[in-house]
């Protein structure tokens, strides 16, 4: 049986990796973001199945480009499986704007509220002395407008990675 302090340390490390991922994506540091994943990571998001760091990197650049996105993460739960494996679930609310990069503007972006709320699930694995995301899956739970396009979905349609929604 694992000691409580060891379990807490693993949970903290996994939450830190998760928070770093969102911070990097929100600040257009996509190369840093994908290094938090294992080489053979799988990610299911918006009817899109991404495999490996390269596909995720392409999707981040193609889907978000020069737009502004911010993730507000809540209700994070880490389930430590053993010394080398953990699972994480959380909700994230996304604020998204196509007006350009916030850091290139004088003042805040306008918005009508959060773009969407998603449930997210991940498997993390120990790699060397640290942790990496081995698999993740996002499910859009609540969204603002049905006809409002989503960045990754639009990119995937243009690249022929998923069929247009009906």
KOLMIVEX-828536 format. One record per residue: residue number from 0; residue in one letter; chain; x, y, z of N, C-alpha, C in turn. Coordinates in Angstrom, 3 decimals, m for minus. Example, Ala and Ser with C-alpha at 12.3 -4.5 7.8 and 13.67 -1.06 7.14 Angstrom:
# KOLMIVEX-828536
NODE | num | residuo | cadena | nc1 | nc2 | nc3 | cac1 | cac2 | cac3 | cc1 | cc2 | cc3
NODE | 0 | a | A | 13.190 | m5.690 | 7.800 | 12.300 | m4.500 | 7.800 | 13.200 | m3.300 | 7.800 .
NODE | 1 | s | A | 12.850 | m2.250 | 7.080 | 13.670 | m1.060 | 7.140 | 12.900 | 0.030 | 7.870 .
//
This chain:
# KOLMIVEX-828536
NODE | num | residuo | cadena | nc1 | nc2 | nc3 | cac1 | cac2 | cac3 | cc1 | cc2 | cc3
NODE | 0 | x | A | 0.841 | m1.186 | 0.000 | 0.000 | 0.000 | 0.000 | 0.887 | 1.250 | 0.000 .
NODE | 1 | x | A | 0.505 | 2.228 | m0.790 | 1.286 | 3.445 | m0.938 | 1.073 | 4.368 | 0.258 .
NODE | 2 | x | A | 2.160 | 5.000 | 0.692 | 2.072 | 5.961 | 1.778 | 1.355 | 7.219 | 1.305 .
NODE | 3 | x | A | 0.622 | 7.857 | 2.219 | m0.166 | 9.039 | 1.890 | 0.698 | 10.166 | 1.325 .
NODE | 4 | x | A | 1.863 | 10.395 | 1.897 | 2.742 | 11.465 | 1.408 | 3.201 | 11.208 | m0.026 .
NODE | 5 | x | A | 3.478 | 9.967 | m0.348 | 3.902 | 9.615 | m1.704 | 2.739 | 9.829 | m2.684 .
NODE | 6 | x | A | 1.541 | 9.423 | m2.269 | 0.362 | 9.623 | m3.115 | 0.105 | 11.111 | m3.347 .
NODE | 7 | x | A | 0.240 | 11.915 | m2.310 | 0.060 | 13.362 | m2.441 | 1.099 | 13.968 | m3.378 .
NODE | 8 | x | A | 2.330 | 13.510 | m3.270 | 3.399 | 14.034 | m4.129 | 3.117 | 13.713 | m5.592 .
NODE | 9 | x | A | 2.663 | 12.511 | m5.873 | 2.328 | 12.132 | m7.246 | 1.158 | 12.970 | m7.746 .
NODE | 10 | x | A | 0.119 | 13.111 | m6.931 | m1.039 | 13.919 | m7.327 | m0.614 | 15.360 | m7.623 .
NODE | 11 | x | A | 0.235 | 15.929 | m6.783 | 0.718 | 17.295 | m6.999 | 1.495 | 17.405 | m8.311 .
NODE | 12 | x | A | 2.402 | 16.449 | m8.552 | 3.189 | 16.469 | m9.787 | 2.289 | 16.391 | m11.020 .
NODE | 13 | x | A | 1.269 | 15.547 | m10.968 | 0.357 | 15.406 | m12.109 | m0.454 | 16.685 | m12.324 .
NODE | 14 | x | A | m0.938 | 17.287 | m11.251 | m1.681 | 18.548 | m11.384 | m0.788 | 19.654 | m11.934 .
NODE | 15 | x | A | 0.470 | 19.654 | m11.538 | 1.403 | 20.671 | m12.029 | 1.611 | 20.517 | m13.542 .
NODE | 16 | x | A | 1.814 | 19.311 | m14.010 | 1.964 | 19.064 | m15.450 | 0.722 | 19.544 | m16.189 .
NODE | 17 | x | A | m0.437 | 19.229 | m15.639 | m1.704 | 19.604 | m16.267 | m1.829 | 21.133 | m16.357 .
NODE | 18 | x | A | m1.524 | 21.816 | m15.281 | m1.595 | 23.283 | m15.275 | m0.576 | 23.885 | m16.226 .
NODE | 19 | x | A | 0.623 | 23.312 | m16.271 | 1.642 | 23.810 | m17.199 | 1.164 | 23.689 | m18.640 .
NODE | 20 | x | A | 0.527 | 22.573 | m18.974 | 0.020 | 22.395 | m20.337 | m0.900 | 23.558 | m20.724 .
NODE | 21 | x | A | m1.893 | 23.834 | m19.894 | m2.836 | 24.896 | m20.227 | m2.151 | 26.260 | m20.268 .
NODE | 22 | x | A | m1.227 | 26.508 | m19.369 | m0.503 | 27.784 | m19.378 | 0.257 | 27.948 | m20.699 .
NODE | 23 | x | A | 0.966 | 26.911 | m21.107 | 1.717 | 26.991 | m22.360 | 0.797 | 27.208 | m23.563 .
NODE | 24 | x | A | m0.313 | 26.480 | m23.632 | m1.239 | 26.650 | m24.755 | m1.824 | 28.061 | m24.754 .
NODE | 25 | x | A | m2.237 | 28.540 | m23.596 | m2.834 | 29.870 | m23.507 | m1.864 | 30.979 | m23.903 .
NODE | 26 | x | A | m0.566 | 30.697 | m23.837 | 0.442 | 31.709 | m24.177 | 1.227 | 31.354 | m25.436 .
NODE | 27 | x | A | 0.636 | 30.514 | m26.287 | 1.192 | 30.169 | m27.597 | 2.574 | 29.523 | m27.515 .
NODE | 28 | x | A | 2.844 | 28.815 | m26.447 | 4.114 | 28.098 | m26.301 | 3.868 | 26.608 | m26.582 .
NODE | 29 | x | A | 3.469 | 26.340 | m27.812 | 3.023 | 25.006 | m28.181 | 4.131 | 23.960 | m28.117 .
NODE | 30 | x | A | 5.366 | 24.340 | m28.444 | 6.471 | 23.377 | m28.374 | 6.675 | 22.916 | m26.926 .
NODE | 31 | x | A | 6.583 | 23.838 | m25.973 | 6.700 | 23.457 | m24.564 | 5.520 | 22.583 | m24.153 .
NODE | 32 | x | A | 4.344 | 22.909 | m24.651 | 3.142 | 22.146 | m24.298 | 3.264 | 20.691 | m24.725 .
NODE | 33 | x | A | 3.706 | 20.443 | m25.959 | 3.739 | 19.056 | m26.434 | 4.832 | 18.235 | m25.770 .
NODE | 34 | x | A | 5.848 | 18.873 | m25.208 | 6.882 | 18.122 | m24.493 | 6.357 | 17.527 | m23.185 .
NODE | 35 | x | A | 5.183 | 17.955 | m22.762 | 4.561 | 17.396 | m21.561 | 3.845 | 16.074 | m21.852 .
NODE | 36 | x | A | 3.773 | 15.705 | m23.130 | 3.141 | 14.459 | m23.560 | 4.206 | 13.399 | m23.827 .
NODE | 37 | x | A | 3.818 | 12.135 | m23.701 | 4.695 | 11.048 | m24.128 | 4.792 | 11.098 | m25.651 .
NODE | 38 | x | A | 5.805 | 10.445 | m26.195 | 6.003 | 10.428 | m27.652 | 4.795 | 9.850 | m28.383 .
NODE | 39 | x | A | 4.184 | 8.814 | m27.822 | 3.085 | 8.111 | m28.495 | 1.721 | 8.446 | m27.896 .
NODE | 40 | x | A | 1.557 | 9.645 | m27.385 | 0.315 | 10.093 | m26.767 | m0.862 | 9.946 | m27.739 .
NODE | 41 | x | A | m2.037 | 9.706 | m27.177 | m3.278 | 9.757 | m27.956 | m4.176 | 10.818 | m27.325 .
NODE | 42 | x | A | m4.903 | 11.542 | m28.187 | m5.803 | 12.597 | m27.703 | m7.047 | 12.597 | m28.565 .
NODE | 43 | x | A | m8.183 | 12.339 | m27.929 | m9.477 | 12.388 | m28.604 | m10.151 | 13.697 | m28.230 .
NODE | 44 | x | A | m10.412 | 14.524 | m29.234 | m11.039 | 15.817 | m29.011 | m11.854 | 16.187 | m30.245 .
NODE | 45 | x | A | m13.094 | 16.599 | m30.040 | m13.944 | 17.075 | m31.137 | m13.954 | 16.137 | m32.352 .
NODE | 46 | x | A | m14.256 | 14.880 | m32.127 | m14.316 | 13.872 | m33.199 | m12.988 | 13.721 | m33.927 .
NODE | 47 | x | A | m11.927 | 14.131 | m33.294 | m10.595 | 14.076 | m33.870 | m9.727 | 13.197 | m32.990 .
NODE | 48 | x | A | m9.016 | 12.265 | m33.587 | m8.103 | 11.386 | m32.854 | m6.673 | 11.751 | m33.241 .
NODE | 49 | x | A | m5.991 | 12.418 | m32.334 | m4.607 | 12.814 | m32.570 | m3.682 | 11.775 | m31.959 .
NODE | 50 | x | A | m2.575 | 11.499 | m32.653 | m1.608 | 10.516 | m32.165 | m0.217 | 11.108 | m32.279 .
NODE | 51 | x | A | 0.469 | 11.154 | m31.168 | 1.845 | 11.622 | m31.153 | 1.968 | 13.130 | m31.010 .
NODE | 52 | x | A | 3.144 | 13.531 | m30.567 | 3.411 | 14.951 | m30.329 | 3.295 | 15.795 | m31.597 .
NODE | 53 | x | A | 3.772 | 15.260 | m32.728 | 3.753 | 16.047 | m33.967 | 2.337 | 16.412 | m34.390 .
NODE | 54 | x | A | 1.409 | 15.462 | m34.316 | 0.023 | 15.759 | m34.691 | m0.596 | 16.779 | m33.746 .
NODE | 55 | x | A | m0.300 | 16.656 | m32.457 | m0.837 | 17.617 | m31.495 | m0.261 | 18.998 | m31.763 .
NODE | 56 | x | A | 1.021 | 19.081 | m32.053 | 1.646 | 20.366 | m32.358 | 1.014 | 20.997 | m33.600 .
NODE | 57 | x | A | 0.810 | 20.216 | m34.635 | 0.158 | 20.718 | m35.845 | m1.246 | 21.222 | m35.538 .
NODE | 58 | x | A | m1.975 | 20.487 | m34.722 | m3.340 | 20.883 | m34.383 | m3.360 | 22.174 | m33.571 .
NODE | 59 | x | A | m2.426 | 22.339 | m32.647 | m2.384 | 23.566 | m31.845 | m2.069 | 24.768 | m32.716 .
NODE | 60 | x | A | m1.062 | 24.657 | m33.567 | m0.747 | 25.775 | m34.464 | m1.877 | 26.023 | m35.449 .
NODE | 61 | x | A | m2.396 | 24.944 | m36.046 | m3.448 | 25.097 | m37.050 | m4.768 | 25.552 | m36.479 .
NODE | 62 | x | A | m5.090 | 25.068 | m35.285 | m6.381 | 25.384 | m34.694 | m6.421 | 26.700 | m33.955 .
NODE | 63 | x | A | m5.324 | 27.076 | m33.331 | m5.330 | 28.286 | m32.504 | m4.544 | 29.440 | m33.133 .
NODE | 64 | x | A | m3.498 | 29.132 | m33.862 | m2.734 | 30.142 | m34.575 | m2.513 | 31.417 | m33.791 .
NODE | 65 | x | A | m3.095 | 32.504 | m34.270 | m2.935 | 33.815 | m33.647 | m4.165 | 34.240 | m32.857 .
NODE | 66 | x | A | m5.009 | 33.312 | m32.506 | m6.195 | 33.619 | m31.716 | m5.820 | 33.667 | m30.232 .
NODE | 67 | x | A | m6.774 | 34.094 | m29.428 | m6.579 | 34.102 | m27.977 | m7.488 | 33.052 | m27.354 .
NODE | 68 | x | A | m6.900 | 32.228 | m26.506 | m7.661 | 31.230 | m25.766 | m7.188 | 31.257 | m24.318 .
NODE | 69 | x | A | m8.109 | 31.064 | m23.414 | m7.781 | 30.932 | m21.999 | m8.624 | 29.792 | m21.438 .
NODE | 70 | x | A | m7.970 | 28.940 | m20.675 | m8.623 | 27.804 | m20.022 | m8.730 | 28.084 | m18.528 .
NODE | 71 | x | A | m9.898 | 27.897 | m17.978 | m10.097 | 27.981 | m16.534 | m10.434 | 26.562 | m16.085 .
NODE | 72 | x | A | m9.530 | 25.969 | m15.310 | m9.629 | 24.561 | m14.938 | m10.184 | 24.444 | m13.529 .
NODE | 73 | x | A | m11.099 | 23.496 | m13.336 | m11.684 | 23.292 | m12.009 | m12.001 | 21.814 | m11.789 .
NODE | 74 | x | A | m12.310 | 21.501 | m10.541 | m12.739 | 20.164 | m10.126 | m11.752 | 19.074 | m10.544 .
NODE | 75 | x | A | m10.464 | 19.380 | m10.438 | m9.430 | 18.419 | m10.809 | m9.316 | 17.331 | m9.742 .
NODE | 76 | x | A | m9.354 | 16.095 | m10.198 | m9.192 | 14.942 | m9.319 | m8.115 | 14.054 | m9.922 .
NODE | 77 | x | A | m7.117 | 13.713 | m9.118 | m6.065 | 12.797 | m9.551 | m6.244 | 11.492 | m8.783 .
NODE | 78 | x | A | m6.334 | 10.415 | m9.518 | m6.406 | 9.078 | m8.944 | m5.064 | 8.411 | m9.196 .
NODE | 79 | x | A | m4.287 | 8.222 | m8.144 | m2.979 | 7.591 | m8.265 | m3.186 | 6.083 | m8.344 .
NODE | 80 | x | A | m2.759 | 5.504 | m9.457 | m2.914 | 4.057 | m9.661 | m1.785 | 3.305 | m8.964 .
NODE | 81 | x | A | m0.558 | 3.732 | m9.237 | 0.630 | 3.151 | m8.594 | 1.762 | 4.165 | m8.733 .
NODE | 82 | x | A | 2.986 | 3.763 | m8.439 | 4.118 | 4.690 | m8.475 | 4.386 | 5.284 | m9.855 .
NODE | 83 | x | A | 3.886 | 4.658 | m10.908 | 4.192 | 5.081 | m12.271 | 2.985 | 5.456 | m13.108 .
NODE | 84 | x | A | 1.784 | 5.385 | m12.552 | 0.577 | 5.651 | m13.334 | m0.461 | 6.407 | m12.507 .
NODE | 85 | x | A | m1.110 | 7.352 | m13.156 | m2.181 | 8.112 | m12.510 | m3.215 | 8.496 | m13.562 .
NODE | 86 | x | A | m4.414 | 8.766 | m13.100 | m5.487 | 9.258 | m13.967 | m5.969 | 10.584 | m13.416 .
NODE | 87 | x | A | m6.357 | 11.457 | m14.307 | m6.788 | 12.801 | m13.919 | m8.090 | 13.112 | m14.638 .
NODE | 88 | x | A | m9.007 | 13.731 | m13.919 | m10.229 | 14.245 | m14.551 | m10.429 | 15.673 | m14.075 .
NODE | 89 | x | A | m11.047 | 16.471 | m14.932 | m11.294 | 17.876 | m14.591 | m12.306 | 18.464 | m15.558 .
NODE | 90 | x | A | m12.793 | 19.640 | m15.215 | m13.606 | 20.450 | m16.118 | m12.761 | 21.635 | m16.524 .
NODE | 91 | x | A | m12.932 | 22.084 | m17.761 | m12.301 | 23.348 | m18.123 | m13.260 | 24.195 | m18.947 .
NODE | 92 | x | A | m13.303 | 25.438 | m18.545 | m14.108 | 26.436 | m19.238 | m13.169 | 27.179 | m20.173 .
NODE | 93 | x | A | m13.609 | 27.366 | m21.402 | m12.756 | 27.997 | m22.406 | m13.334 | 29.342 | m22.812 .
NODE | 94 | x | A | m12.464 | 30.325 | m22.796 | m12.748 | 31.653 | m23.333 | m11.908 | 31.773 | m24.595 .
NODE | 95 | x | A | m12.545 | 32.117 | m25.712 | m11.869 | 32.074 | m27.003 | m12.248 | 33.288 | m27.835 .
NODE | 96 | x | A | m11.252 | 33.870 | m28.494 | m11.499 | 35.025 | m29.363 | m10.635 | 34.932 | m30.603 .
NODE | 97 | x | A | m11.217 | 35.286 | m31.718 | m10.496 | 35.332 | m32.994 | m9.991 | 36.731 | m33.317 .
NODE | 98 | x | A | m10.053 | 37.625 | m32.360 | m9.624 | 39.002 | m32.603 | m8.111 | 39.143 | m32.657 .
NODE | 99 | x | A | m7.370 | 38.102 | m32.427 | m5.915 | 38.148 | m32.433 | m5.360 | 37.779 | m31.071 .
NODE | 100 | x | A | m4.070 | 37.921 | m30.966 | m3.399 | 37.598 | m29.698 | m3.570 | 38.742 | m28.713 .
NODE | 101 | x | A | m3.997 | 38.404 | m27.526 | m4.217 | 39.391 | m26.479 | m2.961 | 40.203 | m26.205 .
NODE | 102 | x | A | m1.819 | 39.557 | m26.203 | m0.575 | 40.258 | m25.884 | m0.180 | 41.289 | m26.946 .
NODE | 103 | x | A | m0.804 | 41.267 | m28.106 | m0.530 | 42.247 | m29.162 | m1.512 | 43.413 | m29.142 .
NODE | 104 | x | A | m2.390 | 43.462 | m28.157 | m3.455 | 44.465 | m28.125 | m3.308 | 45.417 | m26.950 .
NODE | 105 | x | A | m3.928 | 46.562 | m27.102 | m3.987 | 47.545 | m26.013 | m5.349 | 47.412 | m25.345 .
NODE | 106 | x | A | m5.436 | 46.605 | m24.330 | m6.690 | 46.437 | m23.616 | m7.267 | 45.048 | m23.783 .
NODE | 107 | x | A | m8.332 | 44.782 | m23.053 | m8.930 | 43.443 | m23.052 | m9.763 | 43.166 | m24.303 .
NODE | 108 | x | A | m9.969 | 41.885 | m24.566 | m10.850 | 41.446 | m25.642 | m12.286 | 41.447 | m25.139 .
NODE | 109 | x | A | m13.217 | 41.660 | m26.037 | m14.629 | 41.583 | m25.665 | m15.117 | 40.149 | m25.837 .
NODE | 110 | x | A | m16.075 | 39.754 | m25.013 | m16.668 | 38.433 | m25.169 | m18.070 | 38.447 | m24.581 .
NODE | 111 | x | A | m18.872 | 37.460 | m24.988 | m20.246 | 37.320 | m24.513 | m20.380 | 36.251 | m23.450 .
NODE | 112 | x | A | m19.297 | 35.763 | m22.952 | m19.328 | 34.699 | m21.951 | m18.411 | 33.577 | m22.378 .
NODE | 113 | x | A | m18.304 | 32.542 | m21.580 | m17.438 | 31.423 | m21.932 | m17.863 | 30.787 | m23.249 .
NODE | 114 | x | A | m16.903 | 30.315 | m23.993 | m17.168 | 29.652 | m25.265 | m17.771 | 28.273 | m25.041 .
NODE | 115 | x | A | m17.175 | 27.521 | m24.084 | m17.702 | 26.182 | m23.803 | m17.110 | 25.641 | m22.503 .
NODE | 116 | x | A | m17.732 | 24.576 | m22.016 | m17.244 | 23.828 | m20.868 | m17.021 | 22.402 | m21.347 .
NODE | 117 | x | A | m15.865 | 21.868 | m21.028 | m15.546 | 20.503 | m21.423 | m15.152 | 19.678 | m20.214 .
NODE | 118 | x | A | m15.446 | 18.391 | m20.290 | m14.936 | 17.423 | m19.334 | m13.670 | 16.848 | m19.952 .
NODE | 119 | x | A | m12.658 | 16.649 | m19.144 | m11.404 | 16.130 | m19.659 | m10.936 | 14.990 | m18.769 .
NODE | 120 | x | A | m10.354 | 14.002 | m19.397 | m9.821 | 12.843 | m18.708 | m8.426 | 12.575 | m19.260 .
NODE | 121 | x | A | m7.487 | 12.201 | m18.421 | m6.125 | 11.923 | m18.884 | m5.507 | 10.772 | m18.117 .
NODE | 122 | x | A | m4.586 | 10.106 | m18.780 | m3.730 | 9.113 | m18.154 | m2.325 | 9.688 | m18.169 .
NODE | 123 | x | A | m1.686 | 9.681 | m17.020 | m0.319 | 10.168 | m16.901 | 0.588 | 9.017 | m16.501 .
NODE | 124 | x | A | 1.814 | 9.096 | m16.959 | 2.773 | 8.048 | m16.656 | 4.112 | 8.668 | m16.265 .
NODE | 125 | x | A | 4.809 | 7.992 | m15.385 | 6.129 | 8.468 | m14.971 | 7.113 | 8.164 | m16.104 .
NODE | 126 | x | A | 7.900 | 9.165 | m16.453 | 8.952 | 9.013 | m17.449 | 10.215 | 9.569 | m16.808 .
NODE | 127 | x | A | 11.146 | 8.691 | m16.488 | 12.344 | 9.120 | m15.776 | 11.962 | 9.634 | m14.403 .
NODE | 128 | x | A | 12.393 | 10.855 | m14.103 | 12.087 | 11.455 | m12.801 | 10.803 | 12.286 | m12.804 .
NODE | 129 | x | A | 10.145 | 12.400 | m13.950 | 8.963 | 13.250 | m14.032 | 7.755 | 12.509 | m14.560 .
NODE | 130 | x | A | 6.727 | 13.285 | m14.862 | 5.464 | 12.740 | m15.347 | 5.144 | 13.328 | m16.707 .
NODE | 131 | x | A | 4.459 | 12.537 | m17.546 | 3.996 | 13.012 | m18.836 | 2.577 | 12.507 | m19.072 .
NODE | 132 | x | A | 1.880 | 13.203 | m19.947 | 0.509 | 12.841 | m20.317 | 0.591 | 11.789 | m21.418 .
NODE | 133 | x | A | 0.032 | 10.618 | m21.163 | 0.086 | 9.512 | m22.114 | m1.168 | 9.428 | m22.979 .
NODE | 134 | x | A | m2.288 | 9.891 | m22.448 | m3.547 | 9.865 | m23.192 | m4.471 | 10.912 | m22.587 .
NODE | 135 | x | A | m5.302 | 11.493 | m23.448 | m6.322 | 12.396 | m22.934 | m7.528 | 12.368 | m23.845 .
NODE | 136 | x | A | m8.657 | 12.713 | m23.253 | m9.915 | 12.746 | m23.993 | m10.737 | 13.917 | m23.478 .
NODE | 137 | x | A | m11.249 | 14.699 | m24.409 | m12.094 | 15.838 | m24.059 | m13.494 | 15.613 | m24.605 .
NODE | 138 | x | A | m14.479 | 15.966 | m23.808 | m15.871 | 15.916 | m24.241 | m16.494 | 17.279 | m24.004 .
NODE | 139 | x | A | m16.981 | 17.894 | m25.064 | m17.659 | 19.182 | m24.924 | m18.996 | 18.924 | m24.225 .
NODE | 140 | x | A | m19.187 | 19.543 | m23.079 | m20.360 | 19.307 | m22.252 | m21.418 | 20.386 | m22.454 .
NODE | 141 | x | A | m20.987 | 21.635 | m22.424 | m21.879 | 22.785 | m22.582 | m21.195 | 23.754 | m23.535 .
NODE | 142 | x | A | m21.947 | 24.320 | m24.471 | m21.354 | 25.302 | m25.352 | m22.328 | 26.444 | m25.583 .
NODE | 143 | x | A | m21.761 | 27.587 | m25.969 | m22.538 | 28.811 | m26.062 | m23.504 | 28.814 | m27.249 .
NODE | 144 | x | A | m22.986 | 28.541 | m28.436 | m23.817 | 28.572 | m29.640 | m23.493 | 27.359 | m30.491 .
NODE | 145 | x | A | m24.522 | 26.679 | m30.948 | m24.301 | 25.484 | m31.756 | m23.560 | 25.783 | m33.047 .
NODE | 146 | x | A | m23.823 | 26.917 | m33.660 | m23.213 | 27.217 | m34.944 | m21.869 | 27.930 | m34.825 .
NODE | 147 | x | A | m21.411 | 28.189 | m33.617 | m20.128 | 28.856 | m33.435 | m19.006 | 27.852 | m33.684 .
NODE | 148 | x | A | m18.153 | 28.123 | m34.672 | m17.094 | 27.160 | m34.990 | m16.073 | 27.040 | m33.867 .
NODE | 149 | x | A | m15.477 | 25.882 | m33.800 | m14.442 | 25.627 | m32.806 | m13.120 | 25.489 | m33.532 .
NODE | 150 | x | A | m12.080 | 26.062 | m32.987 | m10.790 | 26.171 | m33.662 | m10.237 | 24.827 | m34.131 .
NODE | 151 | x | A | m10.147 | 23.842 | m33.256 | m9.582 | 22.555 | m33.658 | m10.456 | 21.854 | m34.686 .
NODE | 152 | x | A | m11.774 | 21.978 | m34.554 | m12.677 | 21.354 | m35.520 | m12.494 | 21.954 | m36.908 .
NODE | 153 | x | A | m12.396 | 23.267 | m36.974 | m12.199 | 23.919 | m38.268 | m10.880 | 23.492 | m38.904 .
NODE | 154 | x | A | m9.811 | 23.474 | m38.115 | m8.519 | 23.053 | m38.632 | m8.598 | 21.617 | m39.148 .
NODE | 155 | x | A | m9.214 | 20.736 | m38.370 | m9.299 | 19.324 | m38.747 | m10.106 | 19.144 | m40.033 .
NODE | 156 | x | A | m11.180 | 19.903 | m40.203 | m11.966 | 19.819 | m41.442 | m11.134 | 20.255 | m42.638 .
NODE | 157 | x | A | m10.393 | 21.343 | m42.499 | m9.549 | 21.834 | m43.602 | m8.480 | 20.823 | m43.980 .
NODE | 158 | x | A | m7.962 | 20.110 | m42.999 | m6.914 | 19.120 | m43.234 | m7.481 | 17.756 | m43.611 .
NODE | 159 | x | A | m8.812 | 17.613 | m43.621 | m9.431 | 16.336 | m43.956 | m9.278 | 15.290 | m42.870 .
NODE | 160 | x | A | m9.065 | 15.739 | m41.632 | m8.871 | 14.799 | m40.523 | m10.199 | 14.311 | m39.948 .
NODE | 161 | x | A | m11.263 | 15.116 | m40.081 | m12.594 | 14.686 | m39.642 | m13.607 | 15.161 | m40.668 .
NODE | 162 | x | A | m14.728 | 14.504 | m40.699 | m15.801 | 14.912 | m41.600 | m16.552 | 16.080 | m41.001 .
NODE | 163 | x | A | m17.102 | 16.968 | m41.844 | m17.897 | 18.075 | m41.309 | m19.075 | 17.545 | m40.494 .
NODE | 164 | x | A | m19.442 | 18.256 | m39.460 | m20.575 | 17.821 | m38.631 | m21.861 | 18.032 | m39.401 .
NODE | 165 | x | A | m22.825 | 17.194 | m39.114 | m24.108 | 17.308 | m39.829 | m25.110 | 18.067 | m39.001 .
//
